[in-house]
Amino acid sequence: MRKAMRYWILHCLANQLEGKAALTVVFSHVEQNLGPHFSQREKADVPSGGIETWKNDVQQERRNMIKDRYLVNRNDGIWEITDAGRALLKRYTEPPKTGIDLNDIG
């Protein structure tokens, strides 16, 4: 599911002014588009509590995307897409579907 999250994170940022958004905006976009497909595990809080697993997964995917140079490494709470992130997003003509496509992004 994280690869599908990658698509929706990029999609969210690419459609924001200057390719930037706060975490809450990213969470809302991912939940709106993937929420119906979340498993019970993803809906449950992480074992340490305080945050739903899917939100934790989004934040972990952010770290992977920074490493892959699809997002700018910022420390001010704003997420920002890079040119490489925009190029990756353009490779996909439509959003991933449930099933195999969910793991086939980047």
Backbone torsions as a table, in degrees:
resi	resn	phi	psi	omega
1	MET	NA	-25.4	-178.0
2	ARG	-62.3	-34.5	179.3
3	LYS	-66.9	-35.2	175.3
4	ALA	-67.9	-37.0	176.1
5	MET	-60.1	-38.3	178.8
6	ARG	-57.4	-46.5	178.8
7	TYR	-59.0	-49.6	-175.0
8	TRP	-70.5	-29.7	173.3
9	ILE	-64.0	-49.8	179.0
10	LEU	-61.4	-43.3	179.6
11	HIS	-58.9	-45.9	178.9
12	CYS	-58.4	-51.9	-175.4
13	LEU	-66.8	-39.0	-179.2
14	ALA	-63.9	-23.6	-178.4
15	ASN	-98.8	8.6	177.6
16	GLN	-101.7	155.7	176.6
17	LEU	-56.1	125.6	179.1
18	GLU	61.4	15.4	176.6
19	GLY	69.6	27.4	-176.6
20	LYS	-127.8	146.6	176.5
21	ALA	-158.7	155.9	174.3
22	ALA	-76.9	158.5	179.8
23	LEU	-53.3	-42.0	-178.3
24	THR	-61.1	-35.3	177.7
25	VAL	-68.1	-42.4	178.9
26	VAL	-63.7	-47.3	178.1
27	PHE	-55.4	-47.5	-178.3
28	SER	-60.1	-42.9	-179.0
29	HIS	-66.3	-44.8	179.7
30	VAL	-63.8	-45.8	-178.8
31	GLU	-63.3	-41.5	179.9
32	GLN	-60.1	-39.2	-174.5
33	ASN	-93.3	-28.3	-178.1
34	LEU	-113.2	-16.5	-176.0
35	GLY	-47.5	-43.9	179.5
36	PRO	-62.6	-16.9	-178.4
37	HIS	-101.0	-2.6	-178.7
38	PHE	-64.5	137.8	175.0
39	SER	-80.2	172.2	176.3
40	GLN	-60.0	-37.1	177.9
41	ARG	-59.9	-45.0	-177.8
42	GLU	-69.6	-29.7	179.0
43	LYS	-78.7	-23.7	-177.9
44	ALA	-78.3	157.8	175.4
45	ASP	-69.9	151.8	173.1
46	VAL	-61.2	155.1	-177.4
47	PRO	-53.0	-33.6	179.6
48	SER	-76.7	-10.1	176.7
49	GLY	83.3	171.0	172.9
50	GLY	91.3	-19.0	-178.2
51	ILE	-151.1	141.2	177.0
52	GLU	-67.3	147.3	-176.5
53	THR	-58.3	-39.9	-178.1
54	TRP	-63.2	-35.8	178.1
55	LYS	-68.4	-38.6	175.4
56	ASN	-62.6	-41.6	178.2
57	ASP	-62.6	-39.2	177.4
58	VAL	-61.3	-44.1	-179.4
59	GLN	-67.3	-37.1	176.4
60	GLN	-68.1	-37.0	177.8
61	GLU	-65.7	-33.0	175.3
62	ARG	-57.2	-45.6	178.8
63	ARG	-60.5	-41.7	177.5
64	ASN	-63.3	-39.8	-178.1
65	MET	-71.0	-31.7	173.4
66	ILE	-65.2	-45.3	178.8
67	LYS	-59.7	-39.3	179.6
68	ASP	-81.8	-0.1	177.2
69	ARG	69.6	26.8	175.9
70	TYR	-91.0	-19.2	176.8
71	LEU	-128.7	151.3	176.1
72	VAL	-77.3	139.6	177.5
73	ASN	-83.6	95.2	-179.9
74	ARG	-114.0	152.4	180.0
75	ASN	-118.4	19.6	-176.5
76	ASP	-108.6	14.0	178.8
77	GLY	85.0	-1.4	178.8
78	ILE	-101.8	134.1	175.9
79	TRP	-98.8	140.2	-175.5
80	GLU	-140.0	130.0	179.1
81	ILE	-80.3	146.7	175.5
82	THR	-99.4	174.1	175.0
83	ASP	-61.7	-36.8	177.6
84	ALA	-64.5	-37.4	176.7
85	GLY	-64.7	-42.0	177.0
86	ARG	-63.9	-39.7	179.5
87	ALA	-64.8	-41.5	177.8
88	LEU	-61.9	-45.6	-179.2
89	LEU	-60.6	-38.3	-179.2
90	LYS	-66.5	-20.5	178.4
91	ARG	-68.2	-17.6	-177.2
92	TYR	-108.2	119.5	-176.6
93	THR	-81.8	-15.5	177.6
94	GLU	-150.8	160.9	-179.7
95	PRO	-63.4	156.9	176.9
96	PRO	-66.4	146.3	176.5
97	LYS	-96.0	166.2	176.0
98	THR	-63.0	154.7	-179.0
99	GLY	97.6	-139.4	-171.8
100	ILE	-62.0	-36.0	-178.5
101	ASP	-60.2	-27.1	-176.7
102	LEU	-63.8	-19.9	179.8
103	ASN	-110.3	16.9	-172.9
104	ASP	-119.2	42.6	179.7
105	ILE	-119.3	116.9	174.7
106	GLY	62.3	NA	NA
